[in-house]
C-alpha cells in the first residue's frame, strides 16, 4: 500500500521531470557525468551511478564503469534504505542486500549510497558507488560523497528551475500575445462604436431637421383649416385639435433627439463657468412652467471648469423634470446646491415631487425609458441627454429619494484649482 509520504515523494520526483524527453540545451548527462566520475574516484572504486527510484522501478540517470539498466524496485539496492546514507563494506553480510540480484550475481560486494534529498525532505534516489570486492570508507570519504550528492541535487534543482522559468516565459509570452490581440480587438471595437455613434448622431440630426420642416408645414395647414372650419363643425374641430397635439408631441420628440445628438456630437469647450449664473439662466428659460413652485438656490455655488452651454442644457433638463413631475397635493419646492468633494463638485437638485421608484432609478438614464409611459409626459430622452453631458465632462450622475418624498438628482463634475479659486459673482 502506498503511504502518504510515498505519494508526496513521487509527486516531488515528477516535478523534476527527470524522465521527460530532453529539450534543446538540456544536457543532463553532461552535467552529472563529471560528478559521478568524481564520486568513483573519491570512493576508490571503478563504478558509480545516479539512480532515481520511481513507483515501480529504479532508473539510472548517468553511470560510469558499468552498463546501467532499468531494474525493478524490488531488485534495487538504492531502494532498501531510501533517504539514508548506506555503507556496506560487504553487502553479502546484510540480509536486506544479500538477496538482491546485483549481490547474488557477484557484481556488487562493496556498496555505498548517498541520498538525493530535496529541500522539502523527499528522497528521489541516490548517488551510489560499488565494487565487486569488500572495501571500507573513511569518514572523510563519506563526507565527500554526501557533498557530491548535494551537488547532484543542486544540478537537478537548477534544471527544474530552468524548465519552470522557460515555461513561465512561454506562458507570459502567450498571455502577452492574448492581451495584445484583445487590446487590438478592443481598439477596433471602440473605433467601430465611435464611427457608428457618429453616424447615428449625424443621422439623428439630419432626420430631425428633415422631419421638423414638414411638420411645421403640417401644423400651419392645420391652423388654416381650424380658422376655416371655425365652430361650424365640432367633429372637424376636434380632429384638427387632436392632429395639432400629435404634431406638437412629434416636434417635442424631435427637439429632444436633436438635444441628445448635440450633447454627444457638439464640441465640449471648457471654460470657467459660474454655476449660479447657469442656474439662473435655466430657471429663466423655464419661467413658463414655474406656476407656484418655489426654487431655492444656494448662495455659494462654485465656478466650474465646464462647457457652459452643455451645463445649462443639463440644468434645464433636470430642473424641468422637477417642475414637470410635481405632486398635486402640495406646492412644488426645488432646492439646488453644491458641495466640494475629493477632486470634484457634487451638485444636487432636490424636489418634493412624485419621486422615482427605487427599482427604476438605474434604468431612468437609458434611452426612451419612462417611469410611467401611460402618463405621456415625456419621451425618455432627457435624462439620457443629461448622462451624456455629464460623461463628456468626466463626471457621474445618479438619483436618490428626497427625505420626505421626491427626487434628488446628483451629478459630479471634476474640480480644478483654477476654477475653484475664482470668485463667485452673486
VOGU-3710 file (C-alpha; in Angstrom, 3 decimals, decimal comma):
1> xxxxxxxxxx> 0,000/0,000/0,000  1,341/3,429/-0,932  1,814/5,676/2,095  1,037/9,388/2,187  4,782/10,151/2,327  5,421/7,961/-0,719  2,678/9,745/-2,656  4,235/13,094/-1,779  7,712/11,788/-2,649  6,539/10,621/-6,077
11> xxxxxxxxxx> 4,827/13,993/-6,654  8,105/15,751/-5,812  10,004/13,397/-8,147  7,646/14,139/-11,030  8,195/17,887/-10,543  11,812/17,384/-11,613  10,650/15,678/-14,824  13,800/13,582/-14,955  12,266/11,052/-17,329  10,970/13,577/-19,845
21> xxxxxxxxxx> 12,484/13,898/-23,270  15,482/16,229/-23,209  14,771/19,688/-24,548  17,207/21,728/-26,700  20,109/22,882/-24,497  19,284/20,335/-21,785  22,374/18,126/-21,226  21,602/16,249/-18,021  24,140/13,505/-18,794  26,857/16,064/-19,460
31> xxxxxxxxxx> 26,071/17,874/-16,192  26,051/14,777/-13,987  28,767/12,575/-15,526  31,751/14,544/-14,093  30,183/14,359/-10,624  29,667/10,589/-10,918  33,256/10,036/-12,076  34,492/12,137/-9,164  32,398/10,036/-6,755  34,058/6,851/-8,049
41> xxxxxxxxxx> 37,484/8,452/-7,571  36,627/9,615/-4,036  35,498/6,093/-3,073  38,381/4,438/-4,947  36,056/2,156/-6,909  35,529/1,558/-10,636  31,738/2,074/-10,737  29,311/4,799/-9,697  25,831/5,950/-10,738  22,967/8,325/-10,055
51> xxxxxxxxxx> 19,743/6,377/-9,655  16,220/7,601/-9,084  13,529/5,448/-7,548  10,146/5,617/-9,256  6,980/3,918/-8,079  7,914/0,547/-9,554  11,478/0,742/-10,889  14,988/2,075/-10,355  16,102/4,254/-13,268  19,711/5,299/-13,933
61> xxxxxxxxxx> 20,292/8,941/-14,918  24,015/8,520/-15,537  26,583/5,824/-14,741  30,300/5,165/-15,081  32,226/1,893/-15,011  29,309/-0,377/-15,948  26,295/-0,703/-18,241  23,357/0,688/-16,296  19,818/-0,516/-16,896  16,328/-0,092/-15,512
71> xxxxxxxxxx> 15,562/-2,688/-12,834  12,512/-3,462/-10,764  12,300/-1,599/-7,488  12,164/-4,899/-5,606  15,625/-5,744/-7,025  17,125/-2,325/-6,337  19,886/-1,756/-3,789  19,158/2,015/-3,626  15,536/1,402/-2,608  16,419/-0,661/0,501
81> xxxxxxxxxx> 17,335/2,306/2,699  16,000/5,164/0,575  16,791/8,544/2,151  19,670/7,248/4,330  23,410/7,126/3,762  24,283/3,451/3,261  27,759/1,978/3,700  28,137/-1,801/3,362  31,774/-2,942/3,140  30,417/-6,388/2,244
91> xxxxxxxxxx> 26,759/-6,412/1,210  26,695/-10,211/1,362  26,684/-9,932/5,161  23,449/-7,871/5,313  20,327/-9,989/4,717  18,476/-6,968/3,211  21,121/-6,681/0,482  22,397/-10,252/0,212  19,262/-11,426/-1,654  19,400/-8,709/-4,318
101> xxxxxxxxxx> 20,459/-9,808/-7,845  23,473/-7,423/-8,074  24,890/-9,057/-4,926  23,957/-12,675/-5,687  25,485/-12,322/-9,170  28,810/-11,144/-7,694  28,650/-7,757/-9,406  28,349/-5,863/-6,106  30,117/-6,655/-2,857  31,093/-3,252/-1,510
111> xxxxxxxxxx> 28,190/-0,785/-1,727  27,699/2,800/-0,545  24,946/5,283/-1,410  24,477/8,990/-0,551  20,794/10,016/-0,685  19,470/12,649/-3,094  17,063/14,632/-0,913  15,022/17,697/-1,881  14,778/20,849/0,247  11,416/19,559/1,477
121> xxxxxxxxxx> 12,961/16,282/2,652  11,826/13,912/-0,121  14,376/11,307/-1,274  14,447/10,983/-5,050  17,179/8,345/-5,252  20,905/8,117/-4,520  24,448/8,649/-5,710  25,871/5,142/-5,317  29,376/3,658/-5,623  30,243/-0,046/-5,615
131> xxxxxxxxxx> 32,908/-2,667/-6,245  32,985/-6,435/-6,580  35,421/-6,608/-3,656  34,922/-5,642/0,003  36,018/-2,094/0,952  35,820/0,378/3,802  35,207/4,124/3,504  36,799/6,667/5,796  34,750/9,416/7,435  36,275/11,913/5,012
141> xxxxxxxxxx> 35,208/9,795/2,027  31,666/9,562/3,422  31,565/13,361/3,837  32,819/13,908/0,270  30,187/11,532/-1,137  27,463/13,426/0,752  28,868/16,687/-0,669  28,745/15,263/-4,184  25,161/14,095/-3,627  24,316/17,696/-2,669
151> xxxxxxxxxx> 25,981/18,858/-5,906  23,804/16,416/-7,874  20,668/17,782/-6,180  21,824/21,327/-6,936  22,174/20,464/-10,629  18,761/18,771/-10,668  17,191/21,765/-8,910  18,804/24,180/-11,361  17,462/22,124/-14,260  13,968/22,063/-12,718
161> xxxxxxxxxx> 14,017/25,809/-12,128  15,303/26,490/-15,660  12,472/24,455/-17,149  9,952/26,180/-14,891  11,300/29,600/-15,898  11,234/28,673/-19,576  7,628/27,510/-19,291  6,758/30,663/-17,354  8,335/32,836/-20,051  6,418/30,933/-22,717
171> xxxxxxxxxx> 3,179/31,314/-20,768  3,828/35,027/-20,235  4,529/35,480/-23,936  1,311/33,686/-24,801  -0,627/35,818/-22,289  1,027/38,954/-23,636  0,043/37,967/-27,148  -3,517/37,281/-25,989  -3,621/40,692/-24,316  -2,181/42,327/-27,423
181> xxxxxxxxxx> -4,814/40,719/-29,600  -7,545/41,580/-27,081  -6,319/45,185/-26,953  -6,256/45,359/-30,737  -9,769/43,882/-30,912  -10,959/46,303/-28,225  -9,391/49,252/-30,042  -11,044/48,152/-33,272  -14,373/47,738/-31,476  -14,085/51,175/-29,870
191> xxxxxxxxxx> -13,223/52,735/-33,224  -16,196/50,998/-34,832  -18,505/52,093/-31,995  -17,302/55,677/-32,304  -17,835/55,602/-36,033  -21,267/54,042/-35,580  -22,222/56,538/-32,859  -21,039/59,417/-35,007  -23,071/58,161/-37,935  -26,132/57,680/-35,713
201> xxxxxxxxxx> -25,754/61,170/-34,274  -25,413/62,663/-37,739  -28,383/60,588/-38,845  -30,433/61,876/-35,895  -29,541/65,471/-36,739  -30,330/65,100/-40,446  -33,539/63,148/-39,905  -34,711/65,515/-37,179  -34,177/68,506/-39,430  -35,853/66,742/-42,342
211> xxxxxxxxxx> -38,823/65,859/-40,138  -39,078/69,244/-38,467  -39,615/71,212/-41,674  -42,613/69,232/-42,986  -44,161/69,135/-39,504  -44,045/72,920/-39,411  -45,885/72,970/-42,732  -48,435/70,428/-41,460  -49,057/72,496/-38,337  -49,506/75,603/-40,474
221> xxxxxxxxxx> -52,128/73,886/-42,640  -53,912/72,619/-39,516  -54,115/76,176/-38,201  -55,554/77,347/-41,551  -58,076/74,502/-41,512  -59,020/75,397/-37,960  -59,655/79,003/-38,924  -61,753/77,943/-41,959  -63,839/75,431/-40,047  -64,308/77,651/-37,020
231> xxxxxxxxxx> -67,119/76,440/-34,751  -69,379/75,228/-37,588  -68,175/71,609/-37,492  -67,431/70,369/-33,956  -66,274/66,982/-35,240  -63,767/68,510/-37,651  -62,601/70,916/-34,938  -61,925/68,020/-32,578  -59,949/66,135/-35,281  -57,878/69,215/-36,066
241> xxxxxxxxxx> -57,128/69,738/-32,354  -56,065/66,100/-31,952  -53,839/66,350/-35,022  -52,283/69,546/-33,711  -51,493/67,885/-30,388  -49,879/64,960/-32,203  -47,748/67,365/-34,234  -46,731/69,155/-31,028  -45,680/65,850/-29,452  -43,666/64,940/-32,536
251> xxxxxxxxxx> -41,939/68,333/-32,530  -41,019/67,913/-28,871  -39,612/64,447/-29,592  -37,568/65,807/-32,496  -36,287/68,596/-30,271  -35,281/66,029/-27,616  -33,486/63,886/-30,198  -31,630/66,919/-31,505  -30,582/67,826/-27,971  -29,354/64,273/-27,352
261> xxxxxxxxxx> -27,369/64,212/-30,601  -25,863/67,629/-29,965  -24,908/66,686/-26,395  -22,703/63,915/-27,773  -21,606/65,493/-31,042  -21,081/69,174/-30,324  -17,596/70,259/-29,179  -17,125/70,343/-25,391  -15,482/73,725/-24,836  -14,438/74,016/-21,204
271> xxxxxxxxxx> -14,043/77,385/-19,569  -14,638/78,893/-16,108  -18,437/78,837/-15,770  -20,305/80,236/-12,753  -22,828/77,580/-11,767  -25,084/80,157/-10,094  -25,444/82,148/-13,321  -26,174/78,983/-15,310  -28,875/78,001/-12,799  -30,493/81,444/-13,094
281> xxxxxxxxxx> -30,443/81,207/-16,892  -32,017/77,731/-16,805  -34,757/78,943/-14,440  -35,417/81,907/-16,745  -35,797/79,530/-19,676  -38,367/77,553/-17,630  -40,321/80,530/-16,216  -43,452/79,477/-18,118  -43,543/76,233/-16,057  -42,914/77,696/-12,615
291> xxxxxxxxxx> -46,541/78,375/-11,560  -46,450/78,402/-7,740  -43,260/76,352/-7,368  -40,502/77,612/-5,077  -36,883/77,248/-6,181  -34,215/77,737/-3,530  -30,678/78,233/-4,875  -27,695/78,019/-2,519  -25,754/81,313/-2,445  -22,295/79,798/-2,689
301> xxxxxxxxxx> -22,437/77,811/-5,935  -18,958/77,294/-7,401  -17,252/78,247/-10,622  -16,823/75,113/-12,733  -14,387/74,168/-15,456  -17,089/73,137/-17,915  -18,874/73,889/-21,159  -21,482/76,491/-20,106  -23,840/75,657/-22,986  -23,929/71,938/-22,162
311> xxxxxxxxxx> -24,214/72,519/-18,405  -27,080/74,974/-18,967  -28,831/72,302/-21,052  -28,183/69,768/-18,257  -29,643/72,075/-15,593  -32,628/72,947/-17,750  -33,439/69,244/-18,215  -33,113/68,399/-14,520  -34,990/71,456/-13,209  -37,595/70,994/-15,944
321> xxxxxxxxxx> -38,179/67,407/-14,779  -38,555/68,588/-11,181  -41,215/71,086/-12,313  -42,948/68,590/-14,574  -43,322/65,814/-12,006  -44,788/67,773/-9,085  -47,354/66,335/-6,706  -50,876/67,660/-6,872  -51,353/67,688/-3,095  -48,585/70,162/-2,199
331> xxxxxxxxxx> -46,755/73,151/-3,582  -43,631/72,329/-5,518  -40,248/73,031/-3,944  -36,853/72,627/-5,556  -33,514/73,068/-3,780  -30,261/73,450/-5,717  -26,884/73,207/-4,003  -23,290/72,052/-4,366  -20,532/70,765/-2,105  -16,842/70,102/-2,650
341> xxxxxxxxxx> -15,641/66,515/-2,523  -12,318/64,822/-3,231  -11,320/66,447/-6,502  -14,891/67,043/-7,625  -18,034/69,123/-7,132  -21,213/67,339/-6,122  -24,272/69,235/-7,414  -27,767/68,323/-6,177  -31,234/69,243/-7,443  -33,785/68,022/-4,897
351> xxxxxxxxxx> -37,566/68,250/-5,330  -40,610/67,162/-3,340  -42,435/65,704/-6,317  -43,724/62,247/-7,155  -40,276/60,625/-6,973  -38,827/57,682/-8,850  -39,329/54,097/-7,571  -36,094/52,536/-6,281  -36,339/49,687/-8,800  -36,273/52,133/-11,716
361> xxxxxxxxxx> -33,554/54,539/-10,578  -30,796/52,808/-12,511  -32,643/52,486/-15,795  -34,117/56,009/-16,000  -30,929/57,106/-17,775  -31,470/54,572/-20,581  -32,714/55,966/-23,875  -36,538/56,141/-24,229  -37,089/54,910/-20,656  -40,068/56,421/-18,832
371> xxxxxxxxxx> -41,157/55,825/-15,250  -44,850/55,960/-16,256  -45,257/55,645/-20,041  -49,044/55,879/-19,746  -48,758/59,437/-18,412  -47,365/60,602/-21,793  -45,440/63,407/-20,058  -42,151/62,886/-21,909  -40,186/60,814/-24,378  -37,492/59,238/-22,173
381> xxxxxxxxxx> -34,685/61,202/-23,807  -33,979/63,980/-21,302  -32,087/62,005/-18,648  -30,132/60,137/-21,362  -29,033/63,549/-22,610  -28,063/64,537/-19,056  -25,928/61,448/-18,630  -24,215/62,086/-21,957  -23,344/65,653/-20,920  -22,008/64,539/-17,528
391> xxxxxxxxxx> -19,997/61,711/-19,136  -18,362/64,157/-21,519  -17,203/66,199/-18,545  -15,752/63,137/-16,771  -18,411/63,085/-14,041  -21,165/60,807/-12,756  -24,910/61,164/-12,372  -27,403/59,338/-10,184  -30,730/59,615/-8,404  -31,783/59,320/-4,749
401> xxxxxxxxxx> -35,006/59,798/-2,831  -35,515/63,180/-1,199  -36,173/62,890/2,553  -39,916/63,312/2,946  -40,576/62,211/-0,640  -39,431/63,348/-4,055  -36,389/63,020/-6,274  -32,831/64,208/-5,691  -30,702/64,260/-8,824  -26,970/64,268/-8,112
411> xxxxxxxxxx> -24,185/64,800/-10,619  -20,469/65,338/-10,152  -18,005/67,387/-12,162  -14,218/67,430/-11,735  -12,947/70,363/-9,673  -9,909/72,278/-10,931  -7,767/74,635/-8,882  -8,050/77,435/-11,416  -11,852/77,343/-11,463  -12,189/76,849/-7,705
421> xxxxxx> -10,044/79,900/-6,935  -12,250/82,261/-8,928  -14,726/84,409/-7,038  -18,365/83,508/-7,435  -20,297/86,534/-8,639  -23,680/86,763/-6,871
//
